[in-house]
Amino acid sequence: MFNSLTFMVHGGADHGGGVAAAIGGLLSFLEKLAGMEAPEIFSTVLPGIAAMQNIHPLLVHFPIAFLSAFFALDLVGSLAKKPSWRAVASGLLYLGAVASIFTATAGFIAANSVPHGENVHQIMEHHEHFGIAVVIFALSLAGWRALKGGVIEGAANTLFLILSAVMCGLMVLGADLGGLMVYRYGVAVSAVPVSAEDLMHHHEGEEHHDHEHGTVPGEMHDHNHEPAPASEPTHDHEAEPAPTHAPGSEPTHEHHHDHGHQHNHAHPAAGQ
């Protein structure tokens, strides 16, 4: 991190160049943009949005964020009796209601423009119905809140919170169907084909990464069995080959194996 924050002019190539290289790269990028047309500039600066077939997936985040934050803050503000918190919640509700209108409009345009099969059409219709219901709830709650001057008390506030919870539930159900269309059926998605060779390289990279960290099951098995052979050479065989024993070591070096046979190590030197 220190190298990247250091203004390096001399010798910066060894450490990525630091801030000087970052500024140089930014200037080169701006110089490249200066020679482009407006559509090319847009696709270069915002390649994700330029690749989208419609802007509905981009707008849908705003009503979800605003309306969810509104309900959470208004509920806590009501329970804690914090009028200031509920005033902020009112602003979030108004923003969410406006955002829901634009999002639903973009959704209708997307439904008539993106190709989809018969298996997706029914899901899309349910998704539209949930979206319309959210818009109706958001506008109704926002209008009620505005007419009351942002303050609703007593039993009316309890009903208001219940309707807000229903609105958020409908929004979750609609978002779930939207995700189903995109991630299960690939609606409005231009998928990049993945070859078998790319998959093989990806899995090889994962195996190499696991191997370096010692997480391969075979290696863990070997590590667990390393102490076993190390525990056998507890006998002192100084300056003697493994198959032979010193003359005075017969009582301590007679090995009996329970494998159906017995080995007695005879020492001719002992009888001399």
C-alpha positions, 0 to 999 in steps of 0.5 A, a space after each residue: 500500500 505504501 508503494 502505491 501511495 508514494 509519488 514515484 518518478 525514478 525507479 517506480 517500475 519495480 513497485 507499480 509506479 505509485 501515484 505518478 503512474 496512476 496519474 499518467 494512466 488517467 491522463 492517457 485515458 482522458 486523451 483517448 476519450 478526447 478522440 472518440 465520438 459521444 456513443 464511444 465515450 459512453 460505452 467506454 466510461 459506462 460499459 455495463 449500462 451500454 451493454 444493457 438491453 433496457 434500463 429497467 434493471 438499473 432503475 429498479 434498485 431505487 424504489 427498493 432502497 427508498 421504500 425499504 428504508 422508509 418502512 424500517 425508519 418509520 416503524 422504528 420512529 413510531 415505536 420509539 416516538 421519534 417524530 424527526 425520524 418519521 419526518 425523514 421516513 416521509 421524504 424516503 416514501 416520496 422518493 420511493 413513490 416517484 422512483 416506482 413510477 419510472 421503474 414500472 414505466 421502464 418495465 413495461 417498455 422492457 416487457 415489449 422489447 426483450 425477447 422471451 419464451 412462453 415459459 417466461 411470459 406468465 412469470 413476467 405478467 405476475 412480475 408486472 402485477 406486483 410492480 403495479 401494486 407497489 406503485 399503487 401502494 406507494 402513491 396512496 401512502 405518500 398521498 395519505 402522508 402528505 395530506 396529514 402533514 407527515 404526522 399520522 397517530 393512533 389507530 390510523 398509524 397502525 393501519 398505515 404501518 400495516 399497509 406499508 408492510 404489505 407494500 414491502 412484501 409485494 415488492 419482495 415478491 416482485 423482485 424475486 420473480 424478476 431475479 427468476 427471469 434473469 438468473 434462471 431463464 436469462 431474460 435480457 441477458 447476453 451470456 458469454 459462452 464458456 468453453 470446456 477449456 476455460 472450465 478446465 483451466 479454472 478448475 486447475 487453478 483452484 486445485 493448485 491454490 488448494 495444494 499450495 495451502 495444504 488443503 488437498 485431502 491426500 496431503 492432510 492424510 499424509 501429514 496425519 501419518 507422519 508421526 507414526 514412522 517417526 515413533 519406531 526409531 526409539 531404540 538406539 542403533 548407534 553406528 550399526 546397520 539396521 538389520 544387526 544388533 549389538 551383542 548386549 542388546 538381545 533382550 531389548 531387540 527381540 521383535 514379535 509381530 502378530 502377523 502369523 509368524 515370529 522373527 527372532 533375531 539371533 546374534 552369533 556374536 553372543 555365543 562367542 
